[in-house]
Amino acid sequence: MTHNLSEGAIKAFETGQSESFQIPVLQVISQLKEIVPAATSANKMTRFRAIVSDGVSSINGMFYHFGIL
């Protein structure tokens, strides 16, 4: 079963899951705002990559959970 992004977003909205659907994205954005300035120094870059990777995994997992991907 394959859904495109808009179908999944509409489905999440219709089932009352829109709030939980949006929260992880906002958390990832707030994390990125915190660490992007620090990531300019080389010793912070590994942590930056790890958090970005975690964020992408969280978003992908959320999409999968709601049947979007």
N, CA, C and O of each residue as an XYZ file, in Angstrom:
276
protein
N       0.856     -1.192      0.000
C       0.000      0.000      0.000
C       0.894      1.244      0.000
O       1.734      1.416      0.884
N       0.705      2.093     -0.986
C       1.557      3.279     -1.117
C       0.709      4.539     -1.063
O      -0.317      4.638     -1.736
N       1.140      5.490     -0.265
C       0.470      6.784     -0.177
C       1.485      7.860     -0.509
O       2.662      7.732     -0.173
N       1.038      8.918     -1.167
C       1.945     10.051     -1.295
C       1.842     10.910     -0.043
O       0.994     10.669      0.817
N       2.708     11.911      0.054
C       2.795     12.709      1.275
C       1.485     13.406      1.598
O       1.059     13.415      2.753
N       0.832     13.997      0.585
C      -0.396     14.746      0.864
C      -1.513     13.830      1.345
O      -2.273     14.204      2.239
N      -1.623     12.641      0.769
C      -2.652     11.697      1.230
C      -2.421     11.319      2.695
O      -3.360     11.259      3.488
N      -1.162     11.067      3.035
C      -0.843     10.712      4.418
C      -1.124     11.851      5.376
O      -1.620     11.637      6.483
N      -0.799     13.081      4.941
C      -1.046     14.242      5.797
C      -2.548     14.456      5.984
O      -2.998     14.769      7.086
N      -3.320     14.290      4.916
C      -4.778     14.428      5.018
C      -5.339     13.348      5.938
O      -6.198     13.619      6.777
N      -4.847     12.128      5.773
C      -5.305     11.020      6.619
C      -5.014     11.316      8.090
O      -5.872     11.108      8.947
N      -3.790     11.806      8.385
C      -3.424     12.123      9.768
C      -4.327     13.225     10.313
O      -4.749     13.175     11.469
N      -4.618     14.208      9.488
C      -5.487     15.304      9.924
C      -6.902     14.798     10.190
O      -7.506     15.141     11.207
N      -7.426     13.989      9.283
C      -8.804     13.496      9.412
C      -8.968     12.584     10.625
O     -10.043     12.536     11.223
N      -7.919     11.867     10.989
C      -8.022     10.952     12.125
C      -7.633     11.630     13.434
O      -7.518     10.967     14.465
N      -7.429     12.944     13.401
C      -7.116     13.680     14.620
C      -5.698     13.497     15.101
O      -5.409     13.734     16.274
N      -4.809     13.082     14.227
C      -3.424     12.839     14.615
C      -2.501     13.963     14.165
O      -1.280     13.818     14.227
N      -3.054     15.066     13.719
C      -2.214     16.125     13.161
C      -1.246     16.697     14.193
O      -0.120     17.053     13.844
N      -1.663     16.793     15.460
C      -0.758     17.341     16.474
C       0.454     16.439     16.657
O       1.589     16.914     16.638
N       0.225     15.154     16.831
C       1.344     14.236     17.035
C       2.168     14.108     15.758
O       3.356     13.790     15.805
N       1.537     14.355     14.635
C       2.244     14.293     13.346
C       3.267     15.422     13.229
O       4.328     15.225     12.637
N       2.972     16.587     13.774
C       3.825     17.756     13.607
C       4.932     17.865     14.663
O       5.980     18.449     14.391
N       4.720     17.321     15.844
C       5.655     17.538     16.952
C       7.094     17.104     16.636
O       8.015     17.876     16.903
N       7.334     15.894     16.075
C       8.733     15.513     15.841
C       9.458     16.461     14.904
O      10.643     16.729     15.104
N       8.775     16.981     13.878
C       9.411     17.914     12.950
C       9.848     19.175     13.696
O      10.956     19.671     13.487
N       8.980     19.692     14.564
C       9.329     20.888     15.327
C      10.504     20.623     16.260
O      11.357     21.490     16.451
N      10.548     19.432     16.839
C      11.678     19.093     17.718
C      12.981     19.057     16.934
O      14.007     19.549     17.406
N      12.945     18.482     15.749
C      14.159     18.412     14.926
C      14.616     19.817     14.559
O      15.808     20.115     14.632
N      13.684     20.689     14.163
C      14.042     22.064     13.793
C      14.679     22.786     14.978
O      15.684     23.477     14.811
N      14.107     22.635     16.169
C      14.667     23.322     17.337
C      16.061     22.779     17.669
O      16.939     23.536     18.081
N      16.263     21.473     17.491
C      17.595     20.906     17.717
C      18.597     21.475     16.723
O      19.717     21.822     17.097
N      18.199     21.572     15.461
C      19.111     22.092     14.443
C      19.484     23.543     14.733
O      20.637     23.934     14.552
N      18.512     24.349     15.184
C      18.825     25.742     15.512
C      19.853     25.828     16.632
O      20.682     26.739     16.649
N      19.802     24.892     17.558
C      20.761     24.888     18.660
C      22.166     24.546     18.201
O      23.134     25.169     18.635
N      22.282     23.552     17.317
C      23.610     22.983     17.057
C      24.280     23.494     15.793
O      25.485     23.302     15.628
N      23.545     24.135     14.896
C      24.185     24.591     13.654
C      25.352     25.553     13.928
O      26.414     25.374     13.333
N      25.208     26.562     14.800
C      26.361     27.433     15.065
C      27.557     26.676     15.656
O      28.705     26.954     15.310
N      27.285     25.732     16.538
C      28.366     24.965     17.164
C      29.047     24.037     16.164
O      30.215     23.685     16.330
N      28.315     23.647     15.131
C      28.848     22.668     14.181
C      29.918     23.242     13.267
O      30.537     22.500     12.505
N      30.148     24.553     13.329
C      31.184     25.139     12.485
C      32.574     24.720     12.922
O      33.499     24.718     12.110
N      32.741     24.364     14.186
C      34.042     23.853     14.614
C      34.097     22.345     14.363
O      33.106     21.636     14.538
N      35.264     21.874     13.954
C      35.406     20.496     13.472
C      35.040     19.462     14.532
O      34.444     18.437     14.202
N      35.382     19.706     15.796
C      35.124     18.701     16.826
C      33.644     18.560     17.148
O      33.247     17.589     17.792
N      32.815     19.514     16.712
C      31.372     19.412     16.930
C      30.669     18.728     15.757
O      29.499     18.361     15.872
N      31.362     18.553     14.636
C      30.712     18.074     13.424
C      30.168     16.659     13.576
O      29.127     16.340     13.002
N      30.845     15.812     14.332
C      30.358     14.441     14.529
C      29.023     14.455     15.266
O      28.100     13.727     14.900
N      28.923     15.275     16.297
C      27.663     15.392     17.039
C      26.563     15.955     16.136
O      25.419     15.503     16.187
N      26.912     16.929     15.323
C      25.963     17.515     14.380
C      25.407     16.441     13.449
O      24.196     16.341     13.255
N      26.311     15.636     12.873
C      25.865     14.580     11.955
C      24.997     13.557     12.674
O      24.014     13.079     12.107
N      25.338     13.215     13.897
C      24.557     12.234     14.642
C      23.147     12.752     14.906
O      22.181     12.002     14.775
N      23.017     14.022     15.276
C      21.694     14.569     15.569
C      20.876     14.701     14.294
O      19.679     14.411     14.297
N      21.507     15.136     13.197
C      20.787     15.212     11.924
C      20.308     13.827     11.521
O      19.169     13.662     11.085
N      21.175     12.834     11.664
C      20.814     11.464     11.320
C      19.645     10.981     12.178
O      18.712     10.366     11.662
N      19.691     11.254     13.486
C      18.586     10.899     14.373
C      17.303     11.591     13.952
O      16.229     10.990     13.956
N      17.424     12.859     13.589
C      16.244     13.616     13.173
C      15.624     13.043     11.920
O      14.404     12.903     11.835
N      16.454     12.709     10.944
C      15.955     12.125      9.699
C      15.308     10.776      9.993
O      14.250     10.465      9.446
N      15.928      9.982     10.843
C      15.349      8.690     11.212
C      14.004      8.874     11.899
O      13.070      8.115     11.641
N      13.894      9.877     12.776
C      12.633     10.140     13.463
C      11.536     10.506     12.479
O      10.408     10.022     12.580
N      11.881     11.377     11.514
C      10.884     11.799     10.526
C      10.477     10.616      9.652
O       9.290     10.413      9.397
N      11.455      9.834      9.192
C      11.134      8.668      8.370
C      10.270      7.681      9.142
O       9.315      7.133      8.592
N      10.597      7.450     10.415
C       9.813      6.546     11.239
C       8.398      7.050     11.440
O       7.446      6.270     11.436
N       8.261      8.355     11.616
C       6.935      8.954     11.789
C       6.115      8.779     10.519
O       4.945      8.402     10.584
N       6.725      9.054      9.350
C       6.016      8.886      8.082
C       5.586      7.434      7.906
O       4.464      7.158      7.483
N       6.484      6.512      8.232
C       6.164      5.094      8.096
C       5.016      4.718      9.028
O       4.114      3.973      8.644
N       5.056      5.237     10.252
C       4.030      4.944     11.246
C       2.649      5.384     10.765
O       1.660      4.685     10.985
N       2.584      6.540     10.109
C       1.302      7.052      9.640
C       0.953      6.566      8.239
O      -0.045      7.004      7.667
N       1.764      5.662      7.674
C       1.452      5.090      6.375
C       1.701      6.028      5.210
O       1.090      5.886      4.150
N       2.601      6.993      5.402
C       2.864      7.944      4.327
C       3.897      7.375      3.355
O       3.783      7.562      2.143
N       4.905      6.681      3.889
C       5.926      6.080      3.024
C       5.721      4.582      2.955
O       6.477      3.886      2.277
